[in-house]
Amino acid sequence: MIIKEITIYGYGKWVDQHFSFTSPVQVIYGPNESGKSTMIDFIISLLFGFQNKRQAVHGQYLPKNSSAYGGEMVFVSQDTTYRLTRIAGTHGGKVTLYDETNQLELADTDLQKILGPVDRSVYTSFFYFGELDQQAFYKMSLSDLQLRIQQIGISNANDWFDLQTDLQKKADNLYTPRGRKPVINQQLKEYSQLTTKVAAARDKYPQYDQQTSQLADLQMQRKETDQKISELQTQVQHYQHLAQVSPLIKQKHRLAQEVDQLAPQFIPTEQITEMQRLIAEKKNLDSQLMEMMAVKTETTNNQDLLSFLKQNAELIGELKSQLAINMDRSSQISFLEKEIEAKQQKVTQQITNLGSSITELPIPFETNRLGEISAIINGDGQNTRPKRQSQSVSSAPVMVLGGLELYLL
């Protein structure tokens, strides 16, 4: 893992700060109380979570001048760039992990996969070597103090001492010469039990081999027996069939004997031929009879129809003549309807051409006024009272729209 950037929202004395690291090996230096240890603790807390009051030996790094607590870090692991954000929250803080290389938002468990088996204690044991804690110094026994003194001059000897103690505790949890609960002791016990079972199984293997060979022979015998049973079942089915047809065969032989005895009494061949001809002729006559009966039925139906036509001939003639008249009238009505529709369309078009000033159609003149209006329009204009024209001039209503004559036919 290579750290590229860290952004501190608020942690200890650091508030709203950003740091970039341009090389894999980065040296951070400064005077005492400048915030070097705070920055290191910030990086560890981002990876493994914020500690509560009981866990934090040096105290929590809650910012005094800001309500923000936490920050973010950009790091590279296995050629993939990640952005880790941790802010205040339960269980070590609220974590957000984002894969910037593949543009994916990851879950909290993915961070544990990236870190692997490394936790806070392992990290501080292997990758962080700070000063010996004063409280831990006062808690040391005499033997531990002597060992510390003996290790003076060795770089970071106290950390190696703590690591040795921790590894010894872990080793004791894994195995003790007379223990029962350690993991290795339990596994050794299981190994001993399995070894005993394997030895017992090895002693029984010849018997197993013999029984396996016997099983193979029995399976072969069963296969042969099944084949024989199948053949016998086929024979049984054949015999059952013979038993079913045997009475029929006996009856066939008996009938054959009876036919041989009756052979002299058979009808001559000529009579058989004549009988067959008569049967065919009978069938032909029956067919002709059926056709004649069908023709008779049809003729009866036709006679009933002719009788009906003769009785109603006069009425049918009248209806036929009226049919022609009605058809002519229907044609005239259709033609007039088309003419009316065309003239109505023409009137609508003319009204549209006159413009929007006309809001409604004028009322047509009465019939007794049509002659006078026609005389005024068609006359010489000298008579003050035009002569009444006969209705033969025009029987259609006339409407005058601004000098435009409309004849409604």
Secondary structure, DSSP 8 states (H G I E B T S, - for coil): -EEEEEEEEEETTEEEEEEE--SSS-----STTSSHHHHHHHHHHHHH----TTT-SS-----SS-S--EEEEEEEETTEEEEEEEES-STT-EEEEEETTTTEEE-HHHHHHHHTT--HHHHHHHH------HHHHHT--HHHHHHHHHTTTSTTHHHHHHHHHHHHHHHHHH--TT-SSSHHHHHHHHHHHHHHHHHHHHHHHHHHHHHHHHHHHHHHHHHHHHHHHHHHHHHHHHHHHHHHHHHHHHHHHHHHHHHHHHGGGS--HHHHHHHHHHHHHHHHHHHHHHHHHHHHHHHHHHHHHHHHHHHTHHHHHHHHHHHHHHHHHHHHHHHHHHHHHHHHHHHHHHHHHH-TT--S------HHHHHHHHHHHHS-S--SS-----TTT--S-EEEETTEEEE--
